[in-house]
Amino acid sequence: IKEKEYYLILGRFVPENNYQTAIKEFMASSTKRDLVIICNHEGNPYFKQLLAETGCDKDPRVKFVGTLYDKELLTYIREEAFAYIHGHEVGGTNPGLLEALGHTKLNLVLDVDFNKSVADASAFYWNKTSGNLSCLINDADGHYDFTEYGNRARAIVKQNYTWEKIVGEYEELFLNEN
């Protein structure tokens, strides 16, 4: 795996994070880059199902690398990714998305309301329609400087998701309750 030569997916290995769609779309793209997937797939029944449904084990670009908990190494991996693919469709403000916004220049994010409210104009959005993400990957591969998107993403994190801001908002909420 070479720096700036891989797309990254990092998160809990569950169907609602749309691994199947992201992998199928990646495989349908013409990118020469790898897809590095960091997740808890080993021993997970969903992994066998995913292999059967996608055939991703036959595509040498798709690399499941297991779990990783070294924060410093994860930061480096995020920073050196060509792009991060975020497929979470349930929840709210996802910590993985915030970490990607803080460290990755190009973020390809599933188009759901809560993801858009977090990433705003700092990301490119995809949906589960066949061909949507693969076209986005092909388009991204033709461009090499997403610095402005990375700057926007980091500005969003600094403006909206610091501990100081969040704690202050909770403090104000609790102090103003009567």
N, C-alpha and C positions, 0 to 999 in steps of 0.2 A: 504494500500500500504506500503510495507516494503522496507527499504533501500537495494539496490543491488538486489532486487527481481522484477524489472520491466524493460521492454523495453520502450523507450520514443519516441514519435513523437510530434514535436512542430512546428507549422507553420500556414501560411494562409490556410484556409480550402477551397481549390480549386482543381478541378480534375487534373490539371497538376502537382500537388505535389504527385500524385499517392497514395492517401489514400486507394483506393479500392484494388490495388495490395498489398500494405503493410499489410492491415488488412486481406485479404484473405490468404496471405502467412503465416502471424502470426497464424491465426486460423488453418491452415493445419500443423503447426509445433507441436511437442510434448512437447513444453516447459510448465512448470508449472508456470512460471513467468507471471505477468500481462503485458498488453500493455496499458500504460497511454498515452492518446492523449490530448494534450493541444492545443485548437484551438477555433475559433469563429463559432461553429457549430449550436448554438441555433438560431432558426428561419431561418436557411439557407436551401433553397430548395434542395441543394445537399445532405444534411444530410438524408432526407427521401429517396432519390434515393440510397444513399449508404447503408442504412439499408436494403432496398429491394434487392439490388444486393449482399450483403455479409451475411446478417443474423447475423451480429455481435452483435446485441442486445440480442441474445440467448447464447452468449459465455460470461460467467462471468469474464473471464480474460481481456476482452476488456472494457476499462473504458474511456469514454469521460468525461473530467472534466471541460470543458469550457475554458474561457480565463484567463490569469494571467499576470499582468503587474508589479508585485513586483520583481524588478531586483535581489535583494538579495535572495528571495525565489526561483526564477528561476535558479539561479546559484546553489543553494543547490540541487534542483531537478535534474539538469543535472549531478552534481557531484555524486549523489547517485543512478543514473540509472545504471543498469547492462550494457545497451547499448542504443545508440541513433540510430534511423532509419531515414535516410534522403532520401526522394523520389522526391525531386525537379528536374524537367527535363528541365525547361526553365530558362533563365536568365543568370547569370554569377556568380561572387563571391557572394555567398549567406551569409548574416550576421548570419543566424541561423546555418549554417554549421560551420562558424568560431567560434561561441560561443560554439558549441558542441565540436569542436576540442580543444578548450581552457579548457574544463571542464570535458569531458567524456572520459574514457579510451577506450571504444570500440565503434566505429562508423561504422555502416552498411550503405553504401552510394550507391545510384543509380549510375550505371556505365554510365555516360555521360562525355564528354570531359571536360567541365568546372568544374564539381565536382572533377574529377581526377586531374586536374591541381591545384586545391586547396589542396585536402587532400593527394595526392600523395601516399606514402607507409605507411601512418598512419591509413588507413582504410581498411575494407573488402568491396568488391564491389558486387552488385547484379544487375540483369537485370529483365525485366518484363516477362521472360520465366517462365511458371508455374513450381513451385517446387524449383526455384533457391534461393529465399530468405528464404523459409521455411527450406531448407537444411542448409543454413548458420546459421540460428537461432539454429537449432538442434546441429550443430557442435560447435557453441559458447557456448551453454549450458553445454557442456562437459568439458569446460576449465574455469578456474576461475581467472587467472592472465593475464590481458592484459595491465599491467603497461608499458611495452615497447612501445606498440602502443599509449598509452596516452602520454608518454614522447615524441614520435616522433611528435604527433599532436601538442602538446604545443610548441615544437621547431619550427614547421612550422609557427605557428601563431606569435611567437616572432620574427622570422627571416623575414617574409614577410608581416605581416599585422599590424604593429604598426602605430600609427598616425605619429610618427616621420619619419618613412620610406616613408609612402604614401605622406605626405605633402612635404617632400624633393624631391620626384620624380616629383610631380606636379610643384614645384618651379623650378626645373631644366628644365622641359619641357617648362614652360612659359618664363623663362629667356633666353633660347637658341633658341626661335622662332625669326626668322628675317623676 
